[in-house]
Each structure stands twice: as structure tokens, then as C-alpha cells.
Amino acid sequence: MKKLKGQLLRWILIVRKLQNQPYISFRELQRELERELAFRGYDPVCSDATLKRDLNELKEEFGLDITYSRTHKGYSLPAVRKGWLDMDCIIEPIEVMTALGNHSLPEYILPEQYQTRGTQYLSYLLHAIRQRQKVHFLYRKYADNTRSERTLSPYALKEWRGRWYVLGAEESGKIKTFGLDRIKQLTLLPETFSKNEAFDPVQKFKDSFGIYSSEEYPIEKVVFDCDMEDGNYLKSRPLHPSQQLLKEENGRMVFSLRVRITPDFLMEIMSRSWSLHIVQPASLRQRLCNIYREALQRNESSSTETT
């Protein structure tokens, strides 16, 4: 197990180093790996053959074609398609595992107390995506708690806030997204499919926030301001890749972004209600006011009934 963790750690360190220092030389990358491995209590020896094998396995396992530039005399990552298979969502849990080494979870590490369901299907769906193999499953809707049979040509997987989703084409050709936590009895079918090469999952989610990507939600420019404390959080972790800081004045920060105003985006905006003020569009501001008004009436009436 220690050997496997050491290999995973080398992969992580390579990716992290190339993210922070593009065009690093082979020798410098090798020295950095050995220094980090020694610091973390792993075998610090990283031979030429080991590093070359790691670079090749990153390409085979994750599609990271790390290339050498003769112009810059160093290695670099390919243009990572942000917003889709974000390497961080895979790397972070492995980093935690390798940081713990051979120890169990100590009392000073407090993991999030939630249970993710449906992850047992990840390997099957990845296989189906690679082999272009159709899948069949039962799917339960949260809205009405009904179950229905679905046949899907899976195109890609997406992670969003601890939940995994599969994106693909139904028999009708319509592109849909399904939460793995609501899938039961998934089976791989012998029937294969031809992927619509014109469909790009990265582009589909480029202007979206969360898991909704339908064009029924038009792309809009959103401008809002918030207090300095909340603004600093947003600077360190933007809501969306399009987010821009327009100005800081009078103890407020003003941001803009271009995004589809989906239910997920509405929930995110509402979670910052103590600080946030919508500048535009007016329609979004009015929607929020209506939601707040209904919530106030609902809770005030409930308070009256209990007194």
C-alpha cells in the first residue's frame, strides 16, 4: 500500500509542480520530487526511468500529454479544460490519503460528515464511456420520487460539490444529466454507440454554474457587490471562471460574470444574502426579492401558528 501511495504521490507532485512552474527541466523536476518525497516520509529515490514511466502513465491513465518544449527547455501540461474534469477534484482526496501515510485518520483531521452515494458505478461508467457502450439503469426523480428505466449513451462524468453525475444521450438523442446517487441497478449493455463528435461537454458547461446546462437558461451578464469580507472569499475562490473584480470602493467589492442563471446559481447567490446586492440584471434582483418575500411570509405565518 505504501508503494502505491508513493506512486500516486509522485503523480500529484508532478502535476502540481507543472501547474505552478511550467517548463521545468527534467533534472529540476526530479530534484523537486525527491525533496518532497523525503519530506513526506516516502522513498526519496526517483530514478530517470521512474520519472519517465510516471510521465507516460499520467498520459495513459489521465490523458495528460505532458510535453517537452525545446524552445523553453522544459516540460509543461497540456491546456487543461477547466470546468470539466478538474484535476483538483481527483488530486485533493489522494493528497489527503498520501499525507496520512500509514496512519489512520487522526483526531485533528475532521472530514465532512456526509455520505456520497452512487460512486460504486464510477468504474463501470468510465468503462462504458471509453468503450462507447450503452448502459441501462433505474432512475429516481427527487421531485416526485418516481422511478423510470433509462438507456443512455454515456459521454462524460462531472463532479459537483461532492456528487457525481453522468452526462449522455438518451435513445431520443436528447442530452441529459443524471445524478449517480439516484441511479439503481446499472448494467452495461452489449450495444455500442457512435458519439456525436460535434458535442463538446466542456463547451456545454462553460457558461453554466453547477449541474444545469440547458439553453432554456440564457447566458446573462450578472453584476453584484458585496462587503469586503465576502469579497475576499470570492477573490480566493471565484464563483465562475468568468468572474471579474470591477472595483473596490466604500467598503464594497463589485464583481461581474457571464453565466446561465440556473437553480444552482440562484442557491449560491442566496447563500450570500447577508452581504450581496444585485446590480444587474433587474430580473434576477426581482426573482430574489420574490423568493425572500415568500420565505418571510411562510416563516412569519409559521411563527404565528406556534404562539
C-alpha positions in Angstrom: 0.0 0.0 0.0 2.9 2.4 0.8 4.4 1.7 -2.6 1.0 2.5 -4.3 0.7 5.7 -2.2 4.2 6.7 -3.2 3.3 6.3 -6.9 0.1 8.3 -6.5 2.1 11.0 -4.6 4.7 11.3 -7.4 1.9 11.8 -10.0 0.3 14.5 -7.8 3.6 16.2 -7.2 4.4 16.2 -11.0 1.0 17.8 -11.8 1.2 20.4 -9.0 4.8 21.3 -10.0 3.9 21.8 -13.6 0.8 23.8 -12.7 3.0 26.2 -10.7 6.1 26.1 -12.7 5.6 25.5 -16.4 8.7 24.4 -18.5 10.6 22.9 -15.6 13.6 20.9 -16.7 13.7 17.1 -16.2 16.5 17.3 -13.6 14.8 20.1 -11.6 11.6 18.2 -11.6 13.4 15.1 -10.5 15.1 17.0 -7.6 11.8 18.5 -6.5 10.1 15.1 -6.4 12.9 13.6 -4.3 12.8 16.6 -1.9 9.0 16.3 -1.5 9.1 12.5 -1.1 11.7 12.7 1.6 9.8 15.4 3.4 6.7 13.3 3.4 8.4 10.1 4.6 8.5 8.2 1.3 11.4 6.6 -0.5 13.2 9.7 -1.9 14.8 7.9 -4.8 13.3 8.9 -8.2 15.4 7.5 -11.0 15.3 8.6 -14.6 13.4 5.5 -15.5 10.8 6.1 -12.7 10.1 9.7 -13.7 9.8 8.8 -17.4 7.4 6.0 -16.5 5.3 8.4 -14.4 5.1 10.9 -17.2 3.9 8.1 -19.5 1.4 6.7 -17.0 -0.1 10.2 -16.5 -0.8 10.3 -20.2 -2.2 6.8 -20.3 -4.3 7.0 -17.1 -5.5 10.6 -17.2 -4.9 11.8 -20.8 -2.3 14.3 -19.6 0.1 14.5 -22.5 3.0 16.2 -20.8 5.3 17.5 -23.5 8.8 18.8 -23.7 9.4 22.2 -25.3 12.8 22.6 -27.0 12.2 26.4 -27.1 11.6 26.7 -23.3 13.8 23.6 -22.5 11.3 22.2 -20.1 8.1 20.2 -19.6 4.5 21.6 -19.5 0.9 20.4 -19.0 -1.5 20.4 -21.9 -4.1 23.2 -21.9 -6.4 21.9 -19.1 -10.1 22.2 -19.9 -11.2 23.9 -16.8 -14.7 23.3 -15.5 -15.0 19.7 -16.7 -12.6 17.1 -15.4 -10.9 19.4 -13.0 -7.7 17.6 -11.8 -8.1 19.1 -8.3 -11.3 17.1 -7.7 -9.3 13.9 -8.2 -6.0 15.0 -6.7 -7.2 16.5 -3.4 -8.5 13.3 -1.8 -5.4 11.4 -2.9 -3.3 14.2 -1.4 -5.0 13.7 1.9 -4.5 9.9 1.7 -0.8 10.2 1.0 -0.4 12.9 3.7 -1.7 10.5 6.3 0.9 7.9 5.2 0.3 4.6 7.1 -1.7 6.3 9.9 -5.4 6.1 10.4 -7.4 9.3 10.5 -6.1 11.2 13.5 -8.3 13.2 15.8 -7.1 16.5 14.4 -8.4 15.8 10.9 -12.2 16.4 10.7 -13.7 15.2 7.4 -17.0 16.4 6.1 -19.8 14.3 7.6 -21.8 13.3 4.5 -22.2 10.0 2.6 -21.8 10.1 -1.1 -23.9 7.5 -2.9 -23.6 6.1 -6.4 -19.8 6.2 -6.5 -19.8 2.4 -6.9 -20.9 3.0 -10.5 -17.9 5.2 -11.4 -15.7 2.5 -12.7 -18.5 0.9 -14.8 -19.4 4.3 -16.3 -15.8 5.1 -17.1 -15.5 1.8 -18.8 -18.7 2.4 -20.8 -17.5 5.9 -21.8 -14.2 4.6 -23.0 -15.7 1.6 -24.9 -18.7 3.6 -26.1 -21.0 1.1 -24.6 -24.6 1.8 -23.7 -25.9 1.5 -20.1 -29.3 0.8 -18.6 -30.5 1.8 -15.1 -33.4 2.7 -12.9 -33.5 6.4 -12.1 -35.4 8.1 -9.3 -36.5 11.7 -9.5 -36.4 13.8 -6.4 -39.3 15.9 -7.4 -42.0 13.2 -7.4 -40.0 10.2 -6.1 -40.9 8.1 -9.2 -38.6 5.7 -10.8 -38.2 5.1 -14.5 -36.0 2.9 -16.7 -33.3 4.7 -18.8 -31.0 3.7 -21.6 -28.1 6.0 -22.0 -25.0 6.5 -24.3 -22.7 8.0 -21.7 -20.3 10.7 -22.8 -18.7 12.1 -19.7 -18.7 12.3 -15.9 -19.0 15.5 -13.9 -18.4 16.2 -10.2 -20.3 19.0 -8.4 -20.0 19.6 -4.6 -19.4 16.0 -3.6 -21.9 14.5 -6.0 -21.1 12.7 -9.3 -23.2 13.0 -12.5 -23.2 11.2 -15.8 -23.8 13.1 -19.0 -25.0 11.4 -22.1 -27.5 10.9 -24.9 -30.9 9.2 -24.4 -32.4 7.0 -27.1 -34.2 10.1 -28.4 -30.8 11.8 -28.9 -31.5 14.3 -26.2 -28.5 15.2 -24.0 -29.3 14.7 -20.3 -27.5 14.6 -16.9 -28.2 12.0 -14.2 -27.1 12.0 -10.6 -25.3 8.8 -9.6 -26.9 8.9 -6.2 -30.3 8.4 -7.8 -29.2 5.5 -10.0 -30.0 1.9 -9.2 -29.3 -1.4 -11.0 -26.9 -0.1 -13.5 -25.9 -2.6 -16.2 -23.6 -2.4 -19.2 -25.3 -3.3 -22.4 -23.6 -5.1 -25.3 -24.9 -2.5 -27.7 -22.3 0.2 -28.6 -22.9 3.8 -29.8 -21.3 6.4 -32.1 -20.6 9.6 -30.2 -21.7 12.8 -31.6 -18.3 14.4 -32.2 -19.9 17.8 -32.6 -20.9 17.7 -28.9 -18.3 19.1 -26.5 -19.1 18.7 -22.8 -16.7 21.4 -21.9 -18.5 23.9 -24.0 -21.9 22.7 -22.7 -20.9 23.6 -19.2 -18.6 26.6 -19.9 -21.3 29.2 -19.2 -23.1 27.2 -16.5 -23.0 27.2 -12.7 -23.5 23.8 -11.2 -25.1 20.9 -13.0 -27.7 22.7 -15.1 -26.6 23.4 -18.6 -29.8 23.7 -20.6 -30.2 26.5 -23.1 -33.5 27.3 -21.5 -31.4 29.4 -19.1 -29.9 32.2 -21.3 -26.4 33.5 -20.7 -26.6 36.8 -18.9 -24.2 39.4 -17.5 -24.5 39.5 -13.7 -23.1 42.4 -11.7 -23.2 42.4 -7.9 -21.4 43.9 -5.0 -20.7 42.6 -1.5 -18.8 43.6 1.6 -15.0 43.2 1.9 -15.1 40.0 3.9 -17.3 38.2 1.5 -15.5 39.7 -1.5 -12.1 38.4 -0.2 -13.6 34.9 -0.1 -14.8 35.3 -3.7 -11.4 36.6 -4.8 -9.8 33.5 -3.4 -12.4 31.2 -4.8 -14.4 32.7 -7.7 -18.0 31.7 -8.3 -17.3 31.1 -12.0 -14.3 31.3 -14.4 -15.8 34.4 -16.0 -15.8 36.3 -12.7 -14.0 39.7 -12.7 -13.4 42.2 -10.0 -14.6 45.6 -11.4 -13.8 47.8 -8.4 -13.4 48.3 -4.7 -15.0 51.3 -3.1 -16.8 52.4 0.1 -16.1 49.1 1.8 -17.6 47.1 -1.1 -16.3 45.0 -3.9 -18.1 44.9 -7.3 -17.9 41.8 -9.4 -19.2 40.7 -12.8 -19.6 37.4 -14.5 -21.4 35.9 -17.6 -23.4 32.8 -16.6 -26.6 31.0 -17.1 -28.9 31.9 -14.1 -29.7 28.3 -13.1 -31.3 27.0 -9.9 -27.8 26.2 -8.6 -26.7 29.7 -9.3 -29.7 31.1 -7.5 -29.0 29.0 -4.5 -25.4 30.1 -4.4 -26.4 33.8 -4.6 -29.0 33.3 -1.9 -26.4 31.8 0.4 -24.6 35.1 0.4 -27.7 37.2 1.2 -26.3 38.8 4.3 -23.8 40.7 2.1 -24.7 40.6 -1.6 -26.6 43.2 -3.6 -27.5 42.5 -7.2 -26.8 45.4 -9.5 -27.9 43.7 -12.7 -29.9 42.2 -14.2 -33.0 43.7 -12.6 -34.9 40.5 -13.4 -32.5 38.5 -11.1 -32.9 41.1 -8.3 -36.7 40.8 -8.6 -36.6 37.0 -8.5 -34.6 37.1 -5.3 -36.9 39.6 -3.8 -39.9 37.4 -4.6 -38.2 34.4 -3.0 -37.3 36.3 0.1 -40.8 37.8 0.4 -42.4 34.3 0.1 -39.9 32.9 2.6 -40.7 35.7 5.1 -44.4 35.2 4.8 -44.0 31.4 5.1 -41.9 31.7 8.3 -43.9 34.6 9.8 -47.2 32.6 9.4 -45.5 29.5 10.9 -44.3 31.6 13.9 -47.8 32.9 14.4 -49.3 29.4 14.5 -46.9 28.2 17.2 -47.5 31.1 19.6 
